[in-house]
């Protein structure tokens, strides 16, 4: 387990990167460091934040989920159809969206675990299935909802942040506590570090692995609800590319792509960094291709840093073994 001083140093480093971005864009654009910008940032990130939280847990066990964007789009589409076509109450439509996400995530986990198929392949298939169902359920049309869903993403007077942002923070805090303070969280780290050792210790890793995929599906559904409320409509194209942004935020936050190491809090900083980068580049007038290039460079740099840290730790363990076994 990571020591407390090291954790604090890692959090400080992530905070320093984010503050550095704020200062840089504040110097480049006189309108960047304003209350309106921070309010906009806070109210744009809830969907990405909750999905990236679930993705952190999946990557910690050594898995990956490429379907989260499509599942988010499907859940938002189901919510729109339930409200506009079926005229169901908003709370019922919300539960339907969350239920669809939970089912999709559970299917990903069950198929991957019990059939021993790499999660990359399983979730790639779910990506196509969920997107196709989103188009079929809405007849490829945007459903305009309006006032029934907008309050969730509307800034609270006097605070400038939305209920969706507060809910996302609650999810992040609960997930970090579960990861670092519970037996379930320790099992996830152990599975990602050495699944065979977990089995030899008499622990069945299958339920935990299925549970994290199911949780990610549920959080994708919640992300779909947040996205629908922010736009006031459900779009079957919603969430395209979200899986890449979520994985990028998790990797920037220091979660290992090889499993066994990660932090939900640092993932949240990764979300903030990505959102700030996108907002800052937009304010300074960067073109869309330029923004994609810069974001890609940041992601590749984070992956290289993760690989370097992994190799450094491996060398440290080998060196320790030599000293203790002369």
C-alpha positions in Angstrom: 0.0 0.0 0.0 1.2 3.6 -0.7 2.4 5.5 2.4 0.5 8.6 3.5 3.4 11.0 2.7 3.7 9.6 -0.8 -0.1 9.9 -1.3 0.0 13.5 -0.2 2.9 14.2 -2.6 1.0 12.6 -5.5 -2.1 14.7 -4.7 0.0 17.8 -4.4 1.7 17.1 -7.8 -1.8 16.7 -9.5 -3.0 19.8 -7.9 0.1 21.7 -9.0 -0.4 20.6 -12.6 -4.0 21.8 -12.5 -3.1 25.1 -11.0 -0.3 25.5 -13.6 -2.9 25.1 -16.3 -5.1 27.6 -14.7 -2.3 30.1 -14.5 -1.1 29.5 -18.1 -4.6 30.0 -19.6 -5.2 32.9 -17.3 -2.2 34.6 -18.8 -3.2 33.7 -22.3 -6.8 34.8 -21.9 -8.0 37.6 -19.7 -11.5 36.1 -19.5 -10.4 32.7 -18.3 -9.9 33.2 -14.5 -13.5 34.2 -13.9 -16.3 32.8 -11.8 -18.3 32.1 -15.0 -15.4 29.9 -16.3 -15.2 27.9 -13.1 -18.9 27.5 -12.9 -19.0 26.2 -16.5 -16.1 23.8 -15.7 -17.8 22.4 -12.6 -21.1 21.9 -14.4 -19.6 20.2 -17.5 -17.7 17.5 -15.8 -20.2 15.4 -13.7 -20.8 12.9 -16.5 -17.1 12.4 -17.2 -16.3 12.4 -13.5 -18.7 9.5 -12.5 -17.7 7.4 -15.6 -14.0 7.9 -14.9 -14.6 6.9 -11.3 -16.0 3.6 -12.4 -13.3 3.2 -15.0 -10.6 3.6 -12.3 -12.0 0.5 -10.5 -12.1 -1.5 -13.7 -8.5 -0.6 -14.6 -7.3 -1.4 -11.1 -8.4 -5.1 -11.6 -6.6 -5.2 -14.9 -9.7 -4.7 -17.1 -11.0 -2.1 -19.5 -14.4 -0.9 -20.7 -14.8 0.6 -24.2 -18.6 0.7 -24.1 -19.2 3.5 -21.5 -19.8 6.2 -24.1 -22.4 4.1 -26.0 -24.0 2.9 -22.8 -24.3 6.5 -21.6 -25.9 7.4 -25.0 -28.3 4.5 -24.7 -29.3 5.4 -21.1 -29.9 9.0 -22.1 -32.0 7.8 -25.1 -34.1 5.5 -22.9 -34.7 8.4 -20.5 -35.8 10.7 -23.3 -38.2 8.1 -24.8 -39.6 7.4 -21.4 -40.3 11.0 -20.7 -41.4 12.2 -24.2 -43.1 9.2 -25.7 -44.3 7.2 -22.7 -44.9 10.3 -20.5 -43.5 8.6 -17.5 -42.6 10.6 -14.3 -39.0 11.8 -14.3 -38.0 9.6 -11.4 -39.2 6.5 -13.2 -37.3 7.5 -16.4 -34.2 8.1 -14.3 -34.5 4.7 -12.7 -34.9 3.1 -16.1 -31.8 4.8 -17.4 -29.8 3.6 -14.3 -31.2 0.1 -14.7 -30.2 -0.1 -18.4 -26.7 1.0 -17.4 -26.5 -1.6 -14.7 -27.7 -4.4 -17.0 -25.1 -3.5 -19.7 -22.3 -3.3 -17.2 -23.3 -6.6 -15.6 -23.4 -8.3 -19.0 -19.9 -7.0 -19.7 -18.6 -8.5 -16.5 -20.4 -11.8 -16.7 -19.4 -12.5 -20.2 -15.8 -11.4 -19.7 -15.4 -13.4 -16.4 -17.2 -16.6 -17.0 -16.2 -17.1 -20.7 -12.7 -15.8 -20.0 -12.9 -13.3 -22.9 -10.7 -10.2 -22.7 -12.8 -7.3 -21.5 -11.5 -5.3 -24.4 -13.3 -7.5 -26.9 -16.5 -7.9 -24.9 -16.9 -4.2 -24.3 -16.1 -3.4 -27.9 -19.0 -5.5 -28.8 -21.2 -3.8 -26.2 -20.1 -0.5 -27.7 -21.8 -1.3 -31.0 -24.8 -3.0 -29.4 -25.6 -0.1 -27.1 -25.1 2.5 -29.8 -27.4 0.6 -32.2 -30.1 0.3 -29.5 -29.8 4.0 -28.8 -30.5 4.7 -32.5 -33.3 2.2 -32.6 -35.0 3.4 -29.5 -35.1 7.0 -30.6 -35.5 6.4 -34.3 -32.2 8.2 -34.6 -33.8 11.4 -33.4 -33.0 13.8 -30.6 -35.7 13.9 -27.9 -36.2 17.4 -26.5 -37.2 17.3 -22.9 -36.6 20.7 -21.3 -37.8 21.7 -17.8 -38.4 18.2 -16.3 -34.7 17.4 -16.3 -32.8 20.7 -16.4 -32.8 21.6 -12.7 -30.3 18.8 -12.0 -27.6 20.5 -14.0 -28.7 24.1 -13.3 -26.3 26.1 -11.1 -27.5 26.5 -7.5 -28.1 30.3 -6.9 -25.3 31.7 -4.8 -23.0 28.6 -5.3 -22.5 28.5 -9.1 -22.4 24.7 -9.0 -25.1 22.2 -9.9 -26.7 19.4 -7.9 -25.2 17.0 -10.5 -21.7 18.3 -9.6 -22.4 17.7 -5.9 -23.7 14.2 -6.7 -20.6 13.5 -8.7 -18.4 14.6 -5.7 -20.4 12.3 -3.4 -19.8 9.3 -5.8 -16.0 10.1 -5.9 -15.7 10.3 -2.1 -17.7 7.1 -1.6 -15.6 5.3 -4.2 -12.3 6.4 -2.8 -13.4 5.3 0.7 -14.5 2.0 -0.6 -11.2 1.5 -2.5 -8.9 2.5 0.3 -10.8 1.6 3.5 -12.7 -1.6 2.8 -12.0 -5.3 2.3 -13.6 -5.0 -1.2 -11.2 -2.3 -2.2 -8.2 -4.3 -1.0 -9.5 -7.3 -3.0 -9.6 -5.2 -6.2 -6.0 -4.1 -5.8 -4.9 -7.6 -5.0 -6.8 -9.0 -8.1 -5.1 -6.4 -10.3 -1.7 -7.1 -8.8 -1.8 -10.9 -8.9 -5.1 -12.7 -9.5 -3.6 -16.2 -9.2 -2.3 -15.3 -5.7 -5.8 -14.2 -4.7 -7.2 -17.5 -5.8 -4.5 -19.4 -3.9 -5.4 -17.4 -0.8 -8.9 -18.9 -1.0 -10.7 -15.8 -2.4 -12.9 -16.1 -5.5 -12.1 -13.0 -7.6 -15.1 -13.5 -10.0 -17.8 -11.7 -7.9 -15.6 -8.6 -7.4 -14.7 -8.4 -11.0 -18.3 -8.6 -12.1 -19.2 -6.1 -9.5 -16.9 -3.4 -10.8 -18.1 -3.8 -14.4 -21.7 -3.6 -13.1 -20.8 -0.5 -11.1 -19.3 1.1 -14.1 -22.4 0.4 -16.1 -24.5 2.0 -13.4 -22.3 5.1 -13.3 -22.5 5.3 -17.1 -26.3 5.4 -16.7 -25.9 8.1 -14.1 -23.6 10.0 -16.5 -26.4 9.6 -19.1 -28.8 11.2 -16.7 -26.4 14.1 -16.0 -25.7 14.6 -19.7 -29.5 14.6 -20.6 -30.2 17.1 -17.8 -27.4 19.5 -18.9 -28.6 19.6 -22.5 -32.3 19.4 -21.8 -32.6 16.7 -24.4 -31.5 13.1 -25.1 -29.3 12.5 -28.1 -28.5 9.0 -29.4 -25.1 10.3 -30.4 -24.3 11.4 -26.9 -21.1 10.0 -25.3 -19.2 9.4 -28.5 -15.5 9.3 -27.6 -16.3 9.5 -23.9 -14.5 6.2 -23.3 -11.2 7.8 -24.5 -11.7 10.8 -22.2 -12.5 8.6 -19.2 -9.4 6.4 -19.8 -7.3 9.5 -20.4 -8.4 11.0 -17.1 -7.7 7.8 -15.2 -4.3 7.4 -16.7 -3.4 11.0 -16.1 -4.5 10.4 -12.5 -1.8 7.7 -12.2 -3.9 4.6 -12.3 -1.8 1.8 -13.9 -3.0 0.3 -17.1 -1.5 -2.9 -15.9 -3.7 -3.1 -12.9 -3.1 -3.1 -9.1 -2.7 0.6 -8.6 -5.0 3.6 -8.7 -6.8 6.4 -6.9 -10.3 7.8 -7.5 -9.2 11.2 -6.1 -6.3 11.4 -8.5 -8.7 10.4 -11.3 -10.8 13.4 -10.4 -7.8 15.6 -10.8 -7.3 14.0 -14.2 -10.9 15.0 -15.1 -10.2 18.5 -14.0 -7.0 18.7 -16.1 -8.7 17.4 -19.2 -11.7 19.8 -18.7 -9.4 22.8 -18.0 -7.3 21.9 -21.0 -10.3 21.8 -23.3 -11.8 25.0 -21.9 -8.6 26.9 -22.0 -7.7 25.9 -25.6 -11.2 26.9 -26.7 -10.8 30.3 -25.1 -7.5 31.0 -26.7 -9.0 30.1 -30.1 -7.3 26.8 -30.8 -8.8 24.9 -33.7 -10.4 21.5 -33.1 -7.5 19.6 -34.8 -5.0 21.5 -32.6 -7.0 20.7 -29.4 -7.1 17.0 -30.4 -3.3 16.9 -31.0 -2.5 18.6 -27.7 -4.9 16.4 -25.7 -3.3 13.3 -27.4 0.2 14.4 -26.5 -0.9 14.8 -22.9 -2.4 11.3 -22.9 0.7 9.7 -24.4 2.9 11.5 -22.0 0.8 10.2 -19.1 1.1 6.6 -20.4 4.9 7.0 -20.8 5.1 8.3 -17.2 3.0 5.3 -16.0 5.3 2.9 -17.8 8.4 4.6 -16.4 7.0 4.5 -12.8 6.1 0.8 -13.3 9.6 -0.1 -14.4 11.1 2.0 -11.6 9.1 0.1 -9.0 9.9 -3.2 -10.6 13.7 -2.4 -10.4 13.2 -1.3 -6.8 11.6 -4.7 -5.8 14.3 -6.6 -7.6 17.0 -4.6 -5.7 15.2 -5.2 -2.4 15.2 -8.9 -3.2 18.9 -9.0 -3.8 19.6 -7.2 -0.5 17.4 -9.6 1.5 18.6 -12.7 -0.2 22.4 -12.6 -0.3 
